[in-house]
Amino acid sequence: MSFIHPDHWEGVKFNWRNLKSAHKKIVQELCNFDGKGYQWWEFRYTTKQLPGGEYKTAGLLLNIQDIKDREEELEAARLLAEKAELKQSFLANMSHEIRTPLNSIVGFANILALEDGLSSAEREEYISTINKNSELLLKLINDILELSRIESGYMSFSFKRCKVRELIDDIYMTHQVLIAPHLEFLKEVDDTPLEINVDRERLIQVLTNFLNNAGKFTETGYIKLGYSYLPDEGKVQIYVEDTGRGIPREEQRMIFSRFYKQNEFSQGAGLGLSICQVIIEKLGGKIELKSEVGKGSRFTVILPCRVVS
């Protein structure tokens, strides 16, 4: 045991206790046999029962440090290639998303400047289109800058303790006038008084994004905002649930990808959920999604919490 790295002791002890059942075993351990530092070694061994009832273990000990070094180099090269591919894809998507509203702005601005025979109604429609695309372009640029700031660590998070019930009440009150009147807006709360340590405004930003998306894709039924305590995990789940169109299973893995949009013809750059995921990770939590086509979706934020009196 003195030759083996302390982090591997438990595994070695387990294998030793189960040596009699090791018919064919291959394990890799960090060992320091010469006092010059730890290297990777591979133990290959088998155990057989002899006619007299005793057990005999025989095996081979191989130095695989060179193989491990090559694996690390290959993994580093793979990650580098993956980052380059993601960057190229990101720039291509960004170029497309910026060009679409920009072309609309330039096109309608030229019509307004060059066409003298436009009616008052046509002018108002073209001006409205220019304004909408200007807002869309500004939001896209702001989203890209925000995502970049968060991931690079330049965006600071102000962590403070806040009561979950008060947070949900505030968000619910704000959105009561924003949710479409034909949809039922529900609130569901837990009786346990809970407190979380988060950047309150950033968490509100995430939940607002969930509520806005629910409003876009729900035509009938309800939208529900709520939370419940998970005592076994010491966490709280805060969720937005709707009875909207739902998300196909094959698309659920892509829903948080940058520039992904469930409806390619809808406005927006598809960066909202990607930003939400980065924010929640920075807050020490995670996002879960449950959805069924035709029945609705439920986006859940899971965060560490504590019970307060």
C-alpha positions as CSV (number, residue, x, y, z in Angstrom):
1,M,0.0,0.0,0.0
2,S,2.9,2.4,0.6
3,F,3.7,2.4,-3.2
4,I,0.1,3.2,-4.2
5,H,-1.4,6.7,-4.3
6,P,-3.7,7.3,-1.3
7,D,-6.6,8.2,-3.6
8,H,-6.6,4.6,-4.8
9,W,-6.4,2.8,-1.5
10,E,-10.1,2.1,-1.2
11,G,-10.2,0.5,-4.6
12,V,-7.2,-1.6,-3.9
13,K,-8.6,-2.8,-0.5
14,F,-11.9,-3.7,-2.2
15,N,-10.1,-5.8,-4.9
16,W,-7.9,-7.4,-2.2
17,R,-11.0,-8.5,-0.2
18,N,-12.5,-9.9,-3.3
19,L,-9.4,-11.6,-4.6
20,K,-10.9,-15.1,-4.5
21,S,-13.6,-14.1,-7.0
22,A,-11.2,-12.3,-9.4
23,H,-11.2,-14.8,-12.3
24,K,-9.9,-12.2,-14.8
25,K,-9.2,-8.7,-13.5
26,I,-7.6,-5.6,-15.0
27,V,-7.1,-2.5,-12.8
28,Q,-5.1,0.7,-13.2
29,E,-3.4,2.4,-10.3
30,L,-1.1,5.3,-9.6
31,C,2.1,3.9,-8.1
32,N,5.5,5.2,-7.0
33,F,7.9,2.4,-6.9
34,D,11.2,4.3,-7.3
35,G,10.5,7.4,-5.2
36,K,10.6,9.6,-8.3
37,G,6.9,10.3,-8.6
38,Y,3.6,8.5,-9.3
39,Q,3.0,6.8,-12.6
40,W,0.2,4.8,-14.0
41,W,0.5,1.0,-13.8
42,E,-1.8,-1.7,-14.9
43,F,-2.4,-4.9,-12.8
44,R,-3.7,-7.9,-14.8
45,Y,-4.3,-11.0,-12.7
46,T,-6.4,-14.1,-12.3
47,T,-7.3,-16.2,-9.3
48,K,-7.7,-20.0,-9.5
49,Q,-8.7,-22.6,-6.9
50,L,-6.2,-25.4,-6.5
51,P,-7.2,-29.1,-6.0
52,G,-6.3,-28.8,-2.3
53,G,-8.8,-25.9,-1.8
54,E,-6.2,-23.2,-1.7
55,Y,-6.3,-20.2,-4.0
56,K,-3.5,-19.0,-6.3
57,T,-3.3,-15.6,-7.9
58,A,-0.9,-14.9,-10.7
59,G,-0.6,-11.8,-12.9
60,L,1.3,-9.1,-14.7
61,L,2.3,-5.6,-13.8
62,L,2.7,-3.1,-16.7
63,N,3.8,0.5,-16.8
64,I,1.2,2.3,-18.9
65,Q,2.3,5.9,-18.3
66,D,3.2,6.5,-22.0
67,I,-0.3,5.2,-23.0
68,K,-1.9,7.6,-20.5
69,D,0.2,10.5,-21.8
70,R,-1.0,9.8,-25.3
71,E,-4.6,9.5,-24.2
72,E,-4.3,12.9,-22.5
73,E,-2.8,14.4,-25.7
74,L,-5.5,12.9,-27.8
75,E,-8.2,14.2,-25.4
76,A,-6.7,17.7,-25.4
77,A,-6.6,17.6,-29.3
78,R,-10.2,16.4,-29.4
79,L,-11.4,19.2,-27.1
80,L,-9.4,21.8,-29.1
81,A,-11.1,20.6,-32.3
82,E,-14.5,20.6,-30.7
83,K,-14.0,24.1,-29.4
84,A,-12.9,25.2,-32.9
85,E,-16.0,23.6,-34.5
86,L,-18.3,25.1,-31.9
87,K,-16.8,28.5,-32.4
88,Q,-17.2,28.2,-36.2
89,S,-20.8,27.1,-35.8
90,F,-21.5,29.9,-33.3
91,L,-20.1,32.6,-35.7
92,A,-22.0,31.1,-38.6
93,N,-25.3,31.1,-36.7
94,M,-24.6,34.6,-35.2
95,S,-23.9,35.9,-38.7
96,H,-27.2,34.5,-40.0
97,E,-29.2,35.7,-37.0
98,I,-27.8,39.3,-37.3
99,R,-28.2,39.5,-41.1
100,T,-31.9,38.6,-41.0
101,P,-33.2,41.6,-39.0
102,L,-30.5,43.8,-40.5
103,N,-31.7,43.1,-44.1
104,S,-35.3,43.8,-43.0
105,I,-34.3,47.2,-41.5
106,V,-32.2,48.2,-44.6
107,G,-34.9,47.0,-47.0
108,F,-37.8,48.8,-45.5
109,A,-35.7,51.9,-44.8
110,N,-34.9,52.1,-48.5
111,I,-38.5,51.7,-49.5
112,L,-39.4,54.6,-47.1
113,A,-36.7,56.7,-48.6
114,L,-37.2,56.0,-52.3
115,E,-41.0,55.4,-52.6
116,D,-43.0,58.7,-52.7
117,G,-46.3,57.1,-53.4
118,L,-46.7,55.2,-50.1
119,S,-49.9,55.6,-48.1
120,S,-50.0,56.6,-44.5
121,A,-50.9,53.1,-43.4
122,E,-48.0,51.6,-45.4
123,R,-45.5,54.0,-43.9
124,E,-46.7,53.1,-40.4
125,E,-46.5,49.4,-41.1
126,Y,-42.9,49.7,-42.5
127,I,-41.8,51.9,-39.6
128,S,-43.3,49.4,-37.2
129,T,-41.4,46.5,-38.9
130,I,-38.1,48.5,-38.7
131,N,-38.7,49.2,-35.0
132,K,-39.5,45.5,-34.3
133,N,-36.3,44.3,-36.1
134,S,-34.2,46.9,-34.4
135,E,-35.4,45.7,-31.0
136,L,-34.7,42.1,-32.1
137,L,-31.2,43.0,-33.3
138,L,-30.5,44.8,-30.0
139,K,-31.7,41.9,-27.9
140,L,-29.6,39.5,-29.9
141,I,-26.4,41.6,-29.4
142,N,-27.2,42.0,-25.7
143,D,-27.7,38.2,-25.3
144,I,-24.4,37.4,-27.0
145,L,-22.6,40.0,-24.9
146,E,-24.2,38.7,-21.7
147,L,-23.4,35.0,-22.5
148,S,-19.8,36.0,-23.2
149,R,-19.5,38.0,-20.0
150,I,-21.0,35.2,-17.9
151,E,-18.8,32.4,-19.4
152,S,-15.6,34.5,-19.2
153,G,-16.2,35.3,-15.6
154,Y,-16.4,39.0,-16.1
155,M,-20.1,39.2,-14.9
156,S,-20.3,39.4,-11.2
157,F,-23.0,37.6,-9.2
158,S,-24.4,39.2,-6.0
159,F,-25.3,36.3,-3.7
160,K,-27.8,37.0,-1.0
161,R,-30.2,34.9,1.1
162,C,-33.8,35.3,0.0
163,K,-37.0,33.5,1.0
164,V,-38.4,31.3,-1.8
165,R,-42.1,32.1,-1.0
166,E,-41.4,35.9,-1.3
167,L,-39.5,35.4,-4.6
168,I,-42.4,33.3,-6.1
169,D,-45.0,35.8,-4.9
170,D,-43.2,38.7,-6.5
171,I,-42.7,37.0,-9.8
172,Y,-46.4,35.8,-9.8
173,M,-47.7,39.3,-9.1
174,T,-45.6,40.8,-11.9
175,H,-46.7,38.2,-14.5
176,Q,-50.4,38.3,-13.6
177,V,-50.8,41.2,-16.0
178,L,-48.5,39.8,-18.6
179,I,-49.9,36.3,-19.1
180,A,-52.6,36.1,-21.8
181,P,-56.1,36.5,-20.4
182,H,-57.4,33.3,-22.0
183,L,-54.8,31.3,-20.0
184,E,-55.2,30.4,-16.4
185,F,-52.2,31.5,-14.4
186,L,-51.7,29.3,-11.3
187,K,-49.4,29.5,-8.3
188,E,-48.3,26.4,-6.2
189,V,-46.2,26.8,-3.0
190,D,-44.8,24.5,-0.3
191,D,-45.8,24.9,3.3
192,T,-42.1,24.6,4.4
193,P,-40.4,28.0,4.8
194,L,-37.3,27.8,2.7
195,E,-34.3,30.1,2.0
196,I,-31.8,30.1,-0.8
197,N,-28.5,31.8,-1.3
198,V,-28.6,33.2,-4.9
199,D,-28.4,36.3,-7.1
200,R,-32.0,37.1,-6.9
201,E,-32.2,39.2,-10.0
202,R,-30.5,36.5,-12.1
203,L,-32.8,33.8,-10.8
204,I,-35.8,36.0,-11.7
205,Q,-34.3,36.5,-15.1
206,V,-34.3,32.7,-15.6
207,L,-37.8,32.1,-14.3
208,T,-39.1,35.0,-16.4
209,N,-37.6,33.4,-19.5
210,F,-39.4,30.1,-18.7
211,L,-42.7,32.0,-18.2
212,N,-42.3,34.0,-21.5
213,N,-41.6,30.8,-23.4
214,A,-44.6,29.1,-21.8
215,G,-46.7,32.0,-22.9
216,K,-45.4,31.7,-26.5
217,F,-46.2,28.0,-26.9
218,T,-49.4,27.6,-24.8
219,E,-52.7,28.3,-26.6
220,T,-55.1,26.8,-24.1
221,G,-55.1,25.6,-20.5
222,Y,-52.8,27.0,-17.9
223,I,-49.3,28.1,-16.9
224,K,-48.2,27.3,-13.4
225,L,-45.4,28.8,-11.3
226,G,-44.5,27.0,-8.1
227,Y,-42.0,25.3,-5.9
228,S,-41.6,22.3,-3.6
229,Y,-39.1,21.2,-1.0
230,L,-36.9,18.1,-1.5
231,P,-36.0,17.2,2.1
232,D,-33.9,14.1,1.3
233,E,-31.7,16.2,-0.9
234,G,-31.8,19.5,1.0
235,K,-32.9,21.3,-2.1
236,V,-35.8,23.2,-3.6
237,Q,-37.3,22.7,-7.0
238,I,-38.8,25.9,-8.6
239,Y,-40.8,25.2,-11.7
240,V,-42.8,26.6,-14.6
241,E,-45.3,24.2,-16.0
242,D,-47.6,24.7,-19.0
243,T,-50.2,22.8,-21.1
244,G,-48.6,24.0,-24.4
245,R,-47.4,22.2,-27.5
246,G,-44.6,20.3,-25.7
247,I,-41.1,19.4,-27.0
248,P,-40.4,16.2,-28.9
249,R,-38.0,13.8,-27.1
250,E,-35.4,14.0,-29.8
251,E,-35.2,17.8,-29.4
252,Q,-35.1,17.9,-25.6
253,R,-31.3,17.4,-25.5
254,M,-30.8,20.3,-27.9
255,I,-33.2,22.8,-26.3
256,F,-30.4,24.5,-24.3
257,S,-28.0,24.7,-27.2
258,R,-27.1,28.1,-28.5
259,F,-29.3,29.4,-31.3
260,Y,-31.7,26.5,-31.0
261,K,-35.2,27.5,-31.7
262,Q,-38.2,25.1,-31.6
263,N,-39.8,27.2,-34.3
264,E,-37.3,28.4,-36.9
265,F,-39.7,31.1,-38.1
266,S,-40.3,32.6,-34.7
267,Q,-38.6,35.8,-33.6
268,G,-35.6,35.6,-31.3
269,A,-32.1,34.2,-31.6
270,G,-32.5,31.1,-29.5
271,L,-30.0,32.2,-26.9
272,G,-32.4,32.5,-23.9
273,L,-32.3,29.0,-22.6
274,S,-28.5,28.7,-23.2
275,I,-28.1,31.8,-21.0
276,C,-30.5,30.4,-18.4
277,Q,-28.4,27.2,-18.1
278,V,-25.1,29.1,-17.6
279,I,-26.7,31.3,-14.9
280,I,-28.2,28.4,-13.0
281,E,-24.8,26.6,-13.1
282,K,-23.2,29.7,-11.7
283,L,-25.8,29.7,-8.9
284,G,-24.8,26.1,-8.0
285,G,-28.0,24.5,-9.3
286,K,-29.2,22.6,-12.4
287,I,-32.2,22.7,-14.8
288,E,-34.4,19.8,-15.6
289,L,-36.9,19.5,-18.4
290,K,-39.9,17.2,-18.7
291,S,-42.1,17.5,-21.8
292,E,-44.6,15.6,-23.9
293,V,-45.8,16.6,-27.3
294,G,-49.4,17.9,-27.2
295,K,-49.5,17.9,-23.4
296,G,-47.0,20.6,-22.2
297,S,-43.7,21.1,-20.6
298,R,-42.2,21.7,-17.2
299,F,-38.9,23.5,-16.7
300,T,-37.5,23.0,-13.2
301,V,-34.6,24.8,-11.4
302,I,-33.1,22.8,-8.6
303,L,-31.1,24.7,-6.0
304,P,-29.6,24.0,-2.5
305,C,-31.8,25.5,0.3
306,R,-32.3,25.5,4.0
307,V,-35.4,25.5,6.2
308,V,-35.9,28.7,8.2
309,S,-38.2,29.4,11.1
